[in-house]
Amino acid sequence: MTFSVSPTQPMVSEVFLYVRRILKQPNPQDISDATLADYLNRFMVYDVPARIQPFEYKTTYTLELTPGVDQYNAPITYLPGGAVVPTYNSYLTPAYIDGYQIVMQQSHDQWMKLFPNRVFNQYQQNGTASAGPYTIPLYEPPVIQGHRDQNIQPAGNTINPGGAQEGLLTSSVYVTAIDVNGNLNVAQDDPTSATNGNLIQYDPLNPSNPPSIVGTVNYQTGAITVTFLYVIPTTSAINTQSIPYSAGRPQAVLFYDNTFTFRPVPSQPFLFQIDAYYNPAAFLSTTNAIPYRWMTEYLARGTARKILQDYGDVEQMNLYEPFFREQENFVLRKTYRQNSNTRVATIYQGQTSFTPGAYNGI
């Protein structure tokens, strides 16, 4: 896993220079620039996000919500070479919709107690001794749509076996029936837009095959058209399962599985905002500026530390460990000072000592 670093970049060249001094290997013949770049990459991608979150990494993540869509993947950054990292390390309360504070939840268990997905299991009709097509109306639209997360499927295990990799699908609309072979046919939704989705079905006789597109669903009107892979006899019932909702302005958000889920489901475009900490590797794929050069010695000592660990030079690593810790404290010193300027809010000051809207002329 690497991103683009070059010895010609001022910050990178300084890191390489310091690493060579620490390792006492001043020449590229002793340890190549490519090896140093690999260790610097790994320290930046894996270690730095877990070790520190400086004040300079703090920012605001903004997302415009789409009407009828309740789930949104948190942003990720694609690094050169195919590596994928989260754009942000963590998200901080409070969260806001159009400037109004909303509840943020990170426990899926608690969320389901507050906003359970009540599935409407509905008999539609019997089969017609054919695979279809069947035109079926959902009686309580609109309904929640399925969602693809950011977990990557193996190549070829998608609806388009030769195409791009896709996230794992969690469906919310199902059409089921028992076919003439006695097998359960399940058509499940795979959203293609904010209002429409395909219905896909895995072959019950060959479940390892990629799914086939067998119909469509309109999440707003509840209109479904489906043609099963196998004949549905007249004695078999066709059922639908869906989750109706009433749209409105979101009052709560769940952050779980790197996905934001909103309740109520947005009724119109809303502006969602929340504080977040950047993943430092993400800066190298954006135009955002980051003061990396004041972290130069810290990055160098962290890179050298990983090399000494891998080479098994424990004595040398232990010798330089206090200096690495010192540089880490220096990097965080500004954050400590910044945080010390903010007093803890109490009922007497900080959170109620101003008039809401006063600065807007209200």
N, C-alpha and C positions, 0 to 999 in steps of 0.2 A: 504494500500500500504506500504509494508515494504521490507527492504533488510536485509542482515545478519549482525547484530551487536551482540557482546557478551560482557558481563561485564568483561571477562577475557582478552580482548584486552586492551593494555595499554591506548590508547587514549580514548576508550569508558569508561573504569573504572574511568579515571580522570574526564571525563564529568559528569558521574553519581555522583561522589564525590562532585563536585562543585555544581551540581543542588540540591543535598540534603542539602548542606550548605545554599544555597540561600533560599530554601523553608522551612528551619528549620525542616526538616523531615529526620533525619539521618538513620533511620532503614527501611529495606525492608518491614516491616509490615505496615509502614506509607504510602509508595508508592512503588510499586513493580518495580523490574528491567524491567519487561516486559512493564509496563506502560511508564517508562522512555525511553525505547528503541523505543516505538511507537512514542513518541513525538520527540525524536531525529531524527528518520527516516523522519517524516513529515517536520521538520525544514530543514533537508538536501535536501529533494527532492523538496519541494515547495518554501520555503522561501529564502534559500541561493542563488539559481540561479537568483531569481528576484531582490535580494538586492545588491549583490556584484559580480564583475568579477575581481578578483585579477590577477596580472601579472602572477602568478604561474599557472593559469588555461589556459593561452594562449599557443596554439600549432598550428601545421600545419596539416590540413586534406588533405590526398592524396588519389586519386582515379584513377585507370587505366580504361580508357574508352574502350568499346567494339565496334568494327566496326558495323555500322548499327543500334546501339541502342542510342537513343537521350535523354532518361529520366532515372534518377537514384535516388532512394530514399536516403535521407540523413540517416546516420547511427543512429540506436536506440539501447538502452541497455535494456536487459531483466533482471530484478531483481528477486531474489527468491520470489516465491509466485505468479508470473505471472504479476507483475507490469512492465510497459514499460515506459521508459523515453527517451527523445532525448539524444544522446551521447554528443552533443555540444549544448550550449545555443544560440550561434550566430555565423555568418560567416562574415568575414571582407574583404573588398576590400584592395588590388587588388587580382585578380585571375589570374592563369597562366596555359597555355597549353604548355607542353614541354619547360617551362622556358620563354615563350613569354606571355606578359601581354595581357589579353583579357577583353572585356567589361563585367561587371557584372550588371544585372538588377534584381530588385525585384518588379517591377510593371508589373502585367500581362497585363494591358491595354496598356502600352507603348511597351511591348514585342510583342504583337499581331500587333501593328502598324508597327513595324520594321520587324517582321518575321511572316506574316499572314499564317495560315494553309489553303491554297487554295485547296478546296476539288474538286477532279476530279470525277464528276457524270456522269457515263457512262452506256449507254444501251448495254446489252450483247446479249440477245436473248429472244424469247418467251418461255413460259413453254411448256412441252411436254405431258400434261395431266397425269403427274406423280409427285411424290415428289422429284425424282431424282434417281441417282446422276447426277449432272450437273458439267461439267468440264469447267471452265471459266478462260480466261487469262486476267489479267490486262495489258493494253496496254502501260503503262508508269512506269514500275518498275525501281528501287526499290521504296518501299513505306514505310512510317512511320508506326511503329507498335504501338499497344495499350500499356497501362501501368496500373499496379496495384499499388495504393499508400499504405500508411501505416495505413489508417483508417481500423479498424477491423470490419468485418461483424459479425452479430450474428451467433452462432453455428447452422449449418444445412442449412444456407442460401447460400450455395456454390454449385459448381458442384458436390462436394463430400460431401453430407450432414453429414456424420459421421466423416469426416476428419478434418484436421487442419483448423483454421480460416484463411481467406485470406483478402487482401486489396481490397478496392473498385476498380472496373475496369472502365477505360476510354478507349473505343475502338477507333481505327482509320480506320479500314476496315469494310465495311458493304456490305451485299448482301441482296437485298430486292425484294419481289414479293407479289402480291395479290393472295391468295389461293381461292379454289372453294367456300369457305364460305364467301368470301368478306373481310377477315381479312388480315392485313399486316403481312407477315412473315419477320422477321429481323434476319439474321445471322450476328453476330459481332465477331471480332477477340479477342482472349485471348492468348497473347504470351506465348510460352513454351520454347523458346530459342532465340538467337540473330537472327535467320533466319526463324524460323517456329512458327506457332501459330495454335491453334484450333479455329474453328468457333463454337460459341455457340448460342443457340436460346431459348428464353423464349416462352412458349406455349401461343399463343394469347387467347386461350379459358380459360387457367388457369395461369394467369400471376404471381400468388403468388408461384407457384411451382419452384423448382430449375431449372436452365437452363440445356438443353441437348447439348451434343457435336454433331454437325451435319456436320462437315467438317473440312478442313484444309486450311491453306494459307501459301505460301512461300513468305516472304517479299522481297526477293532478285530477284526472277524470276517472281513474280506476278501470279504464278499458284494457282488456287483455285478449290477445289472440295467440293460440298455441296449437302446434301440431306435434304430438308426442312421437317418440321414435318407434313405438309399437302400437298395435291396435288395442283400443279400449273397448271391452265388450259392453253390451247394454245392461248387464247386471252390476257393473262397476260404477261407483260414485266418483265424481270429480270434485275435489275440494280445493279451496284456496285458503291460504294463511297470509295475513297482512297485519300491519300495525297502523291504525288510523291515528291522526293527530289533528289538533287545532293550532293553527299558526298564530304567532304573535311576536312581540319583542322579547328576545332571550333574556331570562332572569338568572340563569345559571349556566356554567360551563364545566365540563369534565375533561381533564387532561389525563389520558390513559392510553397506553400502547402507542405513544407518540402521535395521538390523534385528539383533536378538540371536538367535543360533542356538545351541542347547544340545546337547551330547553327553555321555553317552547321553541319549536322549529321556526326559523325566521320567516316572517310574513312578507318582508320586503328587504332590500339591501340595508344592512346595518354595518357600522364601523366597529370592529373589535380591536381592542388595544390591551397589551399586557407587557410588563417589564420582563426582560430576558437578558441572559448572559451569552454573548457570542462565543462560539467555539473558535479559538484562535486560528485553526487551520482554514476556517471559512473565509477569513480575510484575504487569503491568497487567491481566491477565485472571485473576488468582488472588487469594486472600485473604492470601497471604504478604506479610509486611512487608519492605520494603527501605529502607535509609537513603539515599534519593535526595537529600535536601536538602543533604547535605554534598558532593554532586556537582553542585550547581546551577551554579556558575560554569564547571565543566568542560563540562557539557552546553550552556551558553550559548555558550561560545567555540567548541565543536565545531559548533553550529548556525550561528553567524555565519560560521565558516570555510567551510562548504558553500555558503552564500549568496554569499560573496565569490568563491568558485571559479566558480559558475555565472554570476555577473554579470561575470566577467572582470576583477575589480579585483585584479590580482596584486600591485600595490604595497601596497595596504592589507592584503591577506592576509599578505604577507611581513612587514609591520610587526608584526602581531599573532601570528604563528606562535610566537615564543618564549614568549609568555604562555599560549598553548594548551598547549604542551609542558610548561610549568611546572605548570599545573593537572593535566595527566595524571599527572605525577610525584607531585603531592600526593595524588591519588586512590589511586595505587599504593603510597604510602609506608607505610601501615598494613600492607599485604600483605607488603612487604619486611621490615618489623619482625617481623611474625608468623612468617614463614618463617625468619628468622634465629634464632628461639628454639629451633628444632628442629635438633639436630645430625645430621649424616649418619651413618646406621647403619653399623656395621662388625661384623666377627665378634667383636669384643671388647665392644661396647656397643650398645644400642639395639634390636637384633633378637633377642638371646639373653640379655639381662640380666634377664629375669623368668621366673617359673614359670607356664606356661600354666594358666589356670583358677584361679590363686591368689586372685584377687579375687572369685571366686564360691564360695569356701569349699571348693574341691576339693582 
